[in-house]
Amino acid sequence: MIVGSGGREHAIAASVAKSPKVDKIYCAPGNAGIGQIAECVPIGAMEFEKLAQFALENEVGLVIVGMDDPLVGGLVDVLEAKGLRVFGPRKNAAILEGSKAFSKDLMKKYHIPTAAYETFDDAKKALSYLEGAKFPIVLKADGLALGKGVLICNTLEEAKEGVRTIMTDKKFGSAGNRMVIEEFLTGREVSVLSFVDGKTIRIMTSAQDHKRAQDGDQGLNTGGMGTFSPSPFYTKEVDEFCRKYIYQPTVDAMAKEGRPFCGVIFFGLMLTADGPKVLEYNARFGDPEAQVVLPRMKNDLVEVCEACVDGTLDQVDLVFEDNAAVCVVLASDGYPVSYEKGYVIHGLEKFDGADGYYCFHAGTKRTEDGYVTNGGRVLGVTAKGKDLKQARANAYAAAEWVDFGNKYMRHDIGKAIDEA
C-alpha cells in the first residue's frame, strides 16, 4: 500500500508494479493515474487508524509512505504498533523535515556544513535581529508548508514583511510559530536522494528541481515545475566530499540522538565556493525528483525498501541506468495562486507503450468525459535519453502530446544543462 496522492506516488507505484514480489497494489487515497495500476482506496493520508485497519484487513505486506504530513504526524509509529511493515521514518526521525530548527541545530551540533542561522519564536526579536543582518537573507517557517514556507528577501523591508507573513499573519499556519533566519548561499542547487536503514546509507542518482513558476526562475515558489537527472554539477569530487562530511554523518547523528532514520533522506544541497552545504533535509522522496530518479533505477524498489525495514541495506548495491531523464510539469495556468479545474485532458493514450516516456498524474480526476484537471500541478511528463540534452528534447516533445484548456509549463527545464 502506498500512502499519498501525487506525481511522486504515481512514480513509486509505477516502480513497485515492476517488482515480481508484488501481486496487488493499493494506494490511499491515490489519484486517477495511479488508478490504472493500483486499487485506489478512499482513505486520507492523515486518517491513521483507518489506514491501519485497511492494511490489516487486506493483509498488506509492505506500506510505503510517500507524503511528508503523515510521516511527521507519526503514521509509521501507528502502523508499526499494529505489526505492519512500513517503509518510512518514525515520528521522532521525521522531525528531520518536520522542524527546520531541529535540523539546523543537528547540523551545528555534528559539524555538518550548512548556512549560518538563528532561530526565533518571537516576531519582535526576529525583527530586531534583521536590523543588523546582511542581505539577501532567507526566512524559513519552522514546520511543514507544502514546500512554500521559504522566503528569500533582498532588502530589510522585504524581510520585515516576510516576518509578518510567517509569524504574525501565519500565512503558513502553525508552521510559522517558529522561524529560522539564515544566510543566503549562492551556487548551484542539487538534490540527492538516499535510502537509509538506520545505520547504512545508499545514495541514489542526483537531480535538480526548478521551483519557480516562470521561465528564468521568475515568479512564485511552487511545489516544483520540473526536474532533471543526473545533475552535471554533481561531480565525483562533490560526491566524495558529501559522503564523508554530510551523508553518513547525518545518519550517524540521528542514531546518536536516539532517532534512527529508516526510509528516504532527501539532501537539498548548495554547491558554494566554500564547498557543498546542506540547504534542507526532506524525510521522503522529493516530488517531482522521484519522477526522474525512480525511472532510472535498475533495482527492484520493493527489495530496497524491505532491506531498509530489515536493516540489511549494507547488502544492497544500488544501480542506475547510464542515461538521463527530464520531467516537465504540466500545470493549470495561474498555479500556485488561483486556477480553474475540470478541463478534459487529451493525448494521454500516446504514452501507452511509448518506451522511455512516462506521464505521472498529480492533479487529475476520472469522469464520464475522461480524465480532467483537478489541481495546480496536473501531470509530470518524463522522458529518458542517452544524455540530458536528448532527454530534454524528448520530454518537451512528449509534453506536446498532451493538451487541456489552461495548460501551462515552463520552457527552460534543464536549461542549465546547456551551460554545464
Buried (B, 14 or more C-beta within 10 A) or exposed (E): BBBBBBBBBBBBBBBBBEBEEBEEBBBBBBBBBBBBBBBBBEBBBEBBEBBBEBBEEEEBBBBBBBBBBBBBBBBBBBBBEEEBBBBBBBBBBBBBBBBBBBBBBBBEEBEBBBBEBBBBEEBEEBBEBBEEBEEBBBBBBBBBBEBBBBBBBEEBEBBBBBBBBBBEEBBBEEBBBBBBBBBBBEBBBBBBBBBBBBBBBBBBBBBBBBBBBBBEEEBEBBBBBBBBBBBBBBEEEBBEBBEEBBBBBBBEBBBEBEBBBBBBBBBBBBBBEEBBBBBBBBBBBBBBBBBBBBBBBEBBBBEBBBBBBEEEBEEBEBEBEEBBBBBBBBBBEEBBEEBEBEBEBBBBEBBEEBEBBBBBBBBBBBEEEBBBBBBBBBBBBBBBBEEBBBBBBBBBEBBEBBBBBBBBBBEBBBBBBEEE
